[in-house]
């Protein structure tokens, strides 16, 4: 894996930045297409997706710097220019960006979040390919045949077989995106049938956003056991695992009381009125 893809004069195209750029473009195109199918002004979603991904990456960088604060203070420029992010920082920043934009434009936050969040998962999937090219977010040493060996990385140990955590996370993000599209399609068809709509509804009341946060948190918690790049810790858990547990629990409770239990109560009331 080489982070320097090619050079044109003094300009070098890095694999990490290239994959992030591809992820942003794919995210915008997918979000724009999803919004048009739902009769929504594509300009809103286009602008919001761009802001969410860009500011999300910035916040991911900030949390990464916080976890390596002493090293950052010793060489700040290297941290700002180099690879390295904590994705949960990006998620927090992305959610805050969507909330702020919706408040400014007077849009429904949870419905907009439902539309945008599958695109965020796609962008993350491409971003993890960039991690593979750069060698950051590397895994533990292994003798497994699925292990990968870096020879030109500035981050991962070179010439040592490591768990392919970047590939695991990238595949996981793409799977999450596919699951979100599937869930969104099922929920939207159900809403259309119940309300007699001819066009897909704008958002699913927050269900897609909650599913994303739960799925990503579960996947990230598991992958952390295979990683070997220190990013801070809270007790026996890594920083990301600690955040993952909190996010998954909070979102699972909200999902249960907001959708599952609410549905059960409605079914009981309907049966009682029969």
C-alpha positions as CSV (number, residue, x, y, z in Angstrom):
1,X,0.0,0.0,0.0
2,X,1.3,3.4,-1.0
3,X,-0.2,6.7,0.2
4,X,1.4,8.7,-2.6
5,X,-0.6,7.7,-5.7
6,X,1.1,9.9,-8.3
7,X,2.7,13.4,-8.7
8,X,2.2,16.2,-11.2
9,X,5.1,18.6,-10.8
10,X,5.2,19.7,-7.1
11,X,1.7,18.4,-6.5
12,X,1.3,14.8,-5.0
13,X,-2.0,13.1,-4.9
14,X,-2.3,11.1,-1.7
15,X,-4.4,8.0,-1.5
16,X,-5.9,9.0,1.8
17,X,-7.1,12.4,0.6
18,X,-8.2,10.9,-2.8
19,X,-10.4,8.3,-1.1
20,X,-12.0,10.9,1.2
21,X,-12.7,13.1,-1.9
22,X,-14.3,10.2,-3.7
23,X,-16.4,9.4,-0.6
24,X,-17.6,13.0,-0.3
25,X,-18.6,13.0,-4.0
26,X,-20.5,9.7,-3.7
27,X,-22.2,10.8,-0.5
28,X,-23.5,14.0,-2.2
29,X,-24.7,12.2,-5.3
30,X,-26.5,9.5,-3.4
31,X,-28.1,12.0,-0.9
32,X,-29.2,14.2,-3.8
33,X,-30.8,11.3,-5.7
34,X,-32.6,10.2,-2.5
35,X,-33.9,13.7,-1.9
36,X,-35.3,14.1,-5.4
37,X,-37.2,10.8,-5.1
38,X,-38.9,12.3,-2.1
39,X,-39.8,15.6,-3.7
40,X,-37.3,17.6,-1.6
41,X,-35.2,20.5,-2.8
42,X,-31.9,18.9,-3.7
43,X,-30.0,22.0,-2.9
44,X,-30.7,21.6,0.8
45,X,-29.5,18.0,0.9
46,X,-26.5,18.8,-1.4
47,X,-25.3,21.6,0.8
48,X,-26.0,19.7,4.0
49,X,-24.3,16.5,3.0
50,X,-21.2,18.5,2.0
51,X,-21.2,20.4,5.3
52,X,-21.8,17.2,7.3
53,X,-19.0,15.2,5.7
54,X,-16.4,18.1,5.7
55,X,-17.2,19.3,9.2
56,X,-17.4,15.7,10.4
57,X,-13.9,15.0,9.2
58,X,-12.7,18.2,10.9
59,X,-14.3,17.1,14.2
60,X,-12.8,13.6,13.8
61,X,-9.4,15.2,13.5
62,X,-10.0,17.3,16.6
63,X,-10.9,14.3,18.7
64,X,-7.8,12.5,17.3
65,X,-5.6,15.4,18.4
66,X,-7.2,15.3,21.8
67,X,-6.3,11.6,22.3
68,X,-2.7,12.4,21.3
69,X,-2.5,15.8,22.9
70,X,1.0,15.5,24.2
71,X,2.4,14.3,20.8
72,X,0.4,17.0,19.1
73,X,1.8,19.8,21.3
74,X,5.3,18.5,20.4
75,X,4.7,18.5,16.7
76,X,1.4,20.2,15.8
77,X,2.0,20.6,12.1
78,X,2.6,16.9,11.6
79,X,-0.7,16.1,13.2
80,X,-2.7,18.6,11.2
81,X,-1.2,17.6,7.8
82,X,-1.0,13.8,8.5
83,X,-3.6,11.0,8.5
84,X,-5.4,10.1,11.7
85,X,-9.0,10.6,12.8
86,X,-11.3,9.3,15.5
87,X,-14.6,8.6,13.6
88,X,-16.8,9.1,16.6
89,X,-15.6,12.7,16.7
90,X,-16.8,12.9,13.1
91,X,-20.2,11.4,14.0
92,X,-20.7,13.9,16.8
93,X,-19.6,16.7,14.6
94,X,-21.8,15.5,11.7
95,X,-24.9,15.2,13.9
96,X,-24.3,18.7,15.4
97,X,-23.9,20.0,11.8
98,X,-27.2,18.5,10.7
99,X,-29.0,19.8,13.8
100,X,-27.6,23.3,13.4
101,X,-28.4,23.4,9.6
102,X,-32.0,22.1,10.2
103,X,-32.6,24.7,12.9
104,X,-31.3,27.5,10.6
105,X,-33.4,26.3,7.7
106,X,-36.4,25.3,9.9
107,X,-36.3,21.7,8.7
108,X,-37.2,18.5,10.7
109,X,-33.9,17.3,12.1
110,X,-34.8,13.6,12.4
111,X,-36.2,13.3,8.9
112,X,-33.3,15.1,7.3
113,X,-30.9,12.8,9.3
114,X,-32.7,9.8,7.9
115,X,-32.1,11.0,4.4
116,X,-28.4,12.0,4.8
117,X,-27.0,9.2,7.1
118,X,-26.8,6.4,4.5
119,X,-24.5,8.7,2.5
120,X,-22.4,9.3,5.6
121,X,-21.8,5.5,6.0
122,X,-20.8,5.3,2.3
123,X,-18.3,8.2,2.8
124,X,-16.8,6.4,5.8
125,X,-16.4,3.2,3.7
126,X,-14.3,5.0,1.2
127,X,-12.4,6.9,3.9
128,X,-11.3,3.5,5.4
129,X,-9.9,2.5,2.1
130,X,-7.8,5.7,2.4
131,X,-6.7,4.5,5.9
132,X,-5.5,1.2,4.2
133,X,-3.5,3.2,1.7
134,X,-1.9,5.4,4.3
135,X,-1.4,2.6,6.9
136,X,-3.2,4.3,9.8
137,X,-5.8,2.6,12.0
138,X,-3.7,-0.5,11.8
139,X,-4.4,-3.8,13.5
140,X,-2.6,-6.2,15.9
141,X,0.1,-8.6,14.8
142,X,-1.2,-11.9,13.6
143,X,-0.3,-15.1,12.0
144,X,-3.6,-15.4,10.3
145,X,-3.6,-15.8,6.5
146,X,-5.9,-12.8,6.2
147,X,-3.1,-10.6,7.7
148,X,-1.6,-7.8,5.6
149,X,2.0,-6.5,5.5
150,X,2.9,-2.8,5.1
151,X,6.3,-1.9,3.6
152,X,6.1,1.8,3.0
153,X,3.8,3.1,5.8
154,X,4.6,6.1,8.0
155,X,2.1,4.9,10.6
156,X,1.8,1.1,10.7
157,X,4.8,-1.2,11.6
158,X,6.4,-2.2,8.3
159,X,7.2,-5.8,7.3
160,X,5.0,-7.3,10.0
161,X,1.7,-9.2,9.4
162,X,-1.2,-7.3,10.8
163,X,-4.9,-7.7,11.1
164,X,-6.6,-5.9,8.2
165,X,-8.7,-3.6,10.4
166,X,-9.0,-1.0,7.7
167,X,-10.5,-3.5,5.3
168,X,-12.8,-4.8,8.1
169,X,-14.1,-1.3,8.9
170,X,-14.5,-0.4,5.2
171,X,-16.5,-3.5,4.5
172,X,-18.5,-2.9,7.6
173,X,-19.4,0.7,6.6
174,X,-20.5,-0.4,3.2
175,X,-22.6,-3.2,4.7
176,X,-24.2,-0.7,7.1
177,X,-25.0,1.6,4.2
178,X,-26.7,-1.3,2.4
179,X,-28.7,-2.3,5.5
180,X,-29.8,1.3,5.9
181,X,-31.0,1.5,2.3
182,X,-32.9,-1.8,2.9
183,X,-34.5,-0.6,6.1
184,X,-35.4,2.8,4.6
185,X,-37.1,1.1,1.7
186,X,-39.2,-1.2,3.9
187,X,-40.2,1.6,6.3
188,X,-41.0,4.1,3.6
189,X,-43.2,1.6,1.8
190,X,-45.0,0.8,5.0
191,X,-45.6,4.5,5.6
192,X,-46.9,5.0,2.1
193,X,-49.3,2.1,2.5
194,X,-50.6,3.3,5.9
195,X,-51.0,6.9,4.8
196,X,-52.0,6.3,1.2
197,X,-49.1,8.3,-0.2
198,X,-48.0,8.1,-3.8
199,X,-44.5,9.5,-3.2
200,X,-41.9,8.3,-0.7
201,X,-42.0,10.2,2.6
202,X,-39.2,12.6,3.5
203,X,-37.6,10.6,6.4
204,X,-38.8,7.9,8.6
205,X,-39.1,9.7,11.9
206,X,-35.5,9.0,12.9
207,X,-35.5,5.3,12.6
208,X,-32.7,5.2,9.9
209,X,-30.5,7.6,11.9
210,X,-30.9,5.5,15.1
211,X,-30.2,2.3,13.2
212,X,-27.0,3.8,11.8
213,X,-25.7,4.9,15.2
214,X,-26.5,1.5,16.8
215,X,-25.0,-0.6,13.9
216,X,-21.9,1.5,13.7
217,X,-21.3,1.5,17.5
218,X,-21.6,-2.3,17.6
219,X,-19.3,-2.8,14.7
220,X,-16.7,-0.3,16.0
221,X,-16.8,-1.8,19.5
222,X,-15.9,-5.2,18.0
223,X,-13.2,-4.0,15.6
224,X,-11.4,-2.1,18.4
225,X,-10.3,-5.5,19.8
226,X,-8.2,-6.1,16.6
227,X,-6.6,-2.6,16.4
228,X,-3.2,-1.8,17.8
229,X,-2.9,2.0,17.4
230,X,-3.4,3.7,20.7
231,X,-6.0,6.4,20.7
232,X,-6.7,6.9,24.4
233,X,-8.6,4.8,26.9
234,X,-11.3,4.9,29.5
235,X,-10.7,2.2,32.0
236,X,-10.3,-1.1,30.2
237,X,-12.0,0.2,27.1
238,X,-10.5,2.3,24.3
239,X,-11.9,5.8,23.9
240,X,-13.9,4.6,20.8
241,X,-15.3,1.6,22.7
242,X,-16.4,3.7,25.6
243,X,-18.2,6.1,23.3
244,X,-19.6,3.2,21.3
245,X,-21.2,1.6,24.4
246,X,-22.8,4.9,25.4
247,X,-24.1,5.7,21.9
248,X,-25.5,2.2,21.3
249,X,-27.3,2.1,24.7
250,X,-28.8,5.5,24.4
251,X,-30.0,5.0,20.8
252,X,-31.3,1.5,21.6
253,X,-33.4,2.9,24.4
254,X,-34.7,5.7,22.2
255,X,-35.5,3.3,19.4
256,X,-37.3,0.9,21.8
257,X,-39.6,3.5,23.4
258,X,-40.0,5.6,20.3
259,X,-40.8,2.8,17.8
260,X,-41.1,-0.8,19.2
261,X,-43.0,-0.1,22.4
262,X,-45.1,2.6,20.7
263,X,-46.1,0.1,18.0
264,X,-47.0,-2.5,20.6
265,X,-49.1,0.0,22.5
266,X,-50.9,1.1,19.3
267,X,-51.6,-2.6,18.4
268,X,-53.1,-3.2,21.9
269,X,-55.3,-0.2,21.6
270,X,-56.5,-1.2,18.1
271,X,-57.3,-4.7,19.3
272,X,-59.2,-3.2,22.3
273,X,-61.3,-1.1,20.0
274,X,-62.3,-3.9,17.7
